[in-house]
Each structure stands twice: as structure tokens, then as C-alpha cells.
Amino acid sequence: MFIKIPSLLKKNHKKDLWVFSSLLLLGIVLNILEQMELSLPNPLEGITAIFQPYSEVISNIFK
């Protein structure tokens, strides 16, 4: 982290720095919530909810 951020600033990669910082912040927040023993949702359930209707449509097409 201490090596990557100055490099991004020096090369003027503002978008990359923004994405890097956002992902780092997300990781920190998730880690804090996990350490507080809060119930975190499973990402696979969200992915399944999104793609389940498409799966059913494709299944019906190929029957």
C-alpha cells in the first residue's frame, strides 16, 4: 500500500488510485464488521438471485 499509492500519484493515475482506494476501504470495512461478529450476507446468494431467472429461461428454451 505504501509503495503503490505514491507510484499511482507520481504517474497521475487518478482513476486507478480511486479504484484502489475504494477496494481497500471496502476490505477494511468488511474486516471490521467481521471482527465485530456481525452477520454478513453471503455474496453467492446475491449472485444466485440475479442469475436464477436467466437460468430458468435458458432451461426452458433447451427442453
FILO-93146 format. One record per atom (N, C-alpha, C, O, CB): x, y, z; residue in three letters. Coordinates in steps of 0.1 Angstrom, whole numbers, plus 2048, in hexadecimal, padded with zeros to 3 digits. Glycine has a CB too. Layout:
BEGIN
XYZAla...
This chain:
BEGIN
8087F4800Met800800800Met80980C800Met8068167F9Met7F680080CMet81380D808Phe81C818809Phe82481A7FDPhe82A8257FAPhe825818815Phe82680F7F5Ile82D8107E9Ile8248137DDIle82881B7D4Ile8358037E6Ile81880E7DDLys80F80F7D2Lys80981E7D1Lys8098237C6Lys8048067D3Lys8058247DCIle7FF8317DBIle80883C7D6Ile8048437CDIle7FA8357E9Ile81483D7DBPro81D8477D5Pro8208457C6Pro82184F7BEPro82A8487DDPro8218387C2Ser8238357B4Ser81783A7ACSer81A8407A1Ser8268267B2Ser80B8387B0Leu80083C7A9Leu7FF84B7A8Leu7FB85179ELeu7F38367AFLeu8028527B3Leu8028607B3Leu80C8667AALeu80A8707A3Leu8048667C1Leu8188607AALys8238657A2Lys820864793Lys82386C78BLys83085D7A5Lys81985978FLys816856781Lys80885D77DLys80485C772Lys81584777ELys802864787Asn7F686B784Asn7EA861780Asn7E3865777Asn7F887677AAsn7E9856786His7DF84C783His7D484E78DHis7D2846797His7E483D783His7CB85878BLys7C185C795Lys7B6851796Lys7B284E7A1Lys7BB869791Lys7B284C78ALys7A784278BLys7AC835792Lys7A582F799Lys7A383E77CLys7B883178FAsp7BE825795Asp7BF8277A4Asp7BC81E7ACAsp7CC82178FAsp7C38337A8Leu7C48367B6Leu7B78367BDLeu7B58317C8Leu7CB8447B8Leu7AC83B7B6Trp79F83B7BCTrp79A82C7BDTrp7948297C8Trp7958427B2Trp79C8247B3Val7988167B4Val79F80E7BFVal7998077C7Val79A80E7A7Val7AC8107C0Phe7B580A7CAPhe7B080E7D8Phe7AF8067E1Phe7C380E7C8Phe7AE81B7DASer7A98207E7Ser79B81B7EBSer7998187F6Ser7A982F7E7Ser79381A7E1Ser7858157E4Ser7858077E8Ser77E8037F1Ser77C8177D7Ser78D7FF7E1Leu78E7F07E4Leu7947EE7F2Leu7917E67F9Leu7957E97D9Leu79F7F67F4Leu7A57F6801Leu79C7F980DLeu79B7F3817Leu7B27FF802Leu79480480BLeu78A808815Leu77F7FE817Leu77C7FB822Leu784816811Leu77B7F880CLeu7717ED80DLeu7767E1815Leu76F7DC81DLeu76C7E87FFLeu7837DD812Gly7897D281AGly78A7D6828Gly7887CD831Gly7977CF814Gly78E7E282CIle7907E6839Ile7827E6841Ile7817E184CIle7967F483AIle7787EB83AVal76A7EB840Val7657DD843Val7607DA84DVal7607F3837Val7677D4839Leu7637C683ALeu76A7BF845Leu7657B784DLeu7647BE82DLeu7777C2846Asn77F7BC851Asn77B7C185FAsn77A7B9868Asn78E7BF84FAsn7787CE860Ile7737D386DIle7657CD870Ile7637C987CIle7717E286CIle75C7CB867Leu74F7C5869Leu7517B786DLeu74A7B2876Leu7467C685DLeu75A7B0867Glu75D7A286AGlu7627A0879Glu75E797880Glu76679B860Glu76B7A987CGln7717A988AGln7677AC894Gln7687A88A0Gln77D7B388AGln75C7B4891Met7527B789AMet7487AC89BMet73E7AD8A2Met74B7C4896Met74A7A1894Glu742795893Glu73379888FGlu72A792894Glu74278E8A1Glu7327A1885Leu7257A4880Leu72279A874Leu72C79586ELeu7247B387ALeu716798872Ser71278E868Ser71379585ASer70C79F857Ser70478986ASer71D791852Leu71E796844Leu71878D83ALeu71878183BLeu72E798841Leu711793830Pro70B78B826Pro71578481DPro72078881BPro70279481DPro711778818Asn71977080FAsn717776801Asn70C7777FCAsn715761810Asn72277A7FBPro7217807EDPro71B7767E3Pro71577A7D9Pro72F7847E8Pro71D7697E5Leu71875F7DCLeu70975F7DCLeu70375C7D1Leu71D7517E0Leu7027627E7Glu6F37637E7Glu6EF76F7DEGlu6E576D7D7Glu6EE7657F5Glu6F677A7DEGly6F27857D5Gly6F47817C6Gly6EC7857BEGly6FA7917D8Gly6FF77B7C3Ile7027777B5Ile6F776D7B1Ile6F376D7A5Ile7107717B4Ile6F47637B9Thr6E975A7B6Thr6DC7607B4Thr6D575D7AAThr6E874F7C1Thr6D876A7BCAla6CC7717BAAla6CB7797ADAla6C177A7A6Ala6C977B7C6Ala6D777E7A8Ile6D778579CIle6D677C790Ile6CF77F786Ile6E478E79BIle6DD771790Phe6DE768784Phe6D475D784Phe6D375677APhe6EC763783Phe6CD75B78FGln6C375078FGln6B8751784Gln6B574777DGln6BC74F79CGln6B275D782Pro6A875E777Pro6AE75B769Pro6A7755761Pro6A276C777Pro6BA75F767Tyr6C175D75ATyr6C374E758Tyr6C174874DTyr6CE764758Tyr6C7747763Ser6C9739762Ser6BC73175FSer6BC728757Ser6CF73476FSer6B1736765Glu6A472F762Glu6A0731754Glu69B72874DGlu69973576CGlu6A273D74EVal69E740740Val6A6738737Val6A173272EVal6A174F73DVal6B3737739Ile6BC72F731Ile6B8720732Ile6B9719728Ile6CB731734Ile6B571C73ESer6B170E740Ser6A470B738Ser6A3700732Ser6AF70B74FSer69B714738Asn68E712731Asn690712722Asn68970B71BAsn68471C735Asn69A71A71DIle69C71A70FIle6A270D70AIle69E7086FFIle6A672570BIle6AA706711Phe6B16FA70DPhe6AA6ED711Phe6AF6E270FPhe6BF6FA712Phe69E6EF716Lys6966E2719Lys68F6DD70DLys6886D370ELys68C6E5724Lys
